[in-house]
Amino acid sequence: MSEFAKKTLQALEAAIEKRANQSMLSMTIGGKAIGMMSLTEQLDIRDRLLREINASASQNLFKTVRVRFDI
């Protein structure tokens, strides 16, 4: 997953836990600043980002590697 998704997830989690700094709160998702979102919106977006990040990570775990042995 992109670095943007990871940073956004960190900012959302910090906002949910009430430990976000001003730069985190000013990050925008869908045209709305994290600091202006309701807790429900923050939780919904966090869950969506977690699903995307986990799906991307699981895709990277099972790559097919093809080898050829000459005998």
Secondary structure as UniProt FT lines:
FT   HELIX           3..16
FT   TURN            17..18
FT   HELIX           22..25
FT   STRAND          28..29
FT   TURN            30..31
FT   STRAND          32..33
FT   HELIX           34..36
FT   HELIX           39..61
//
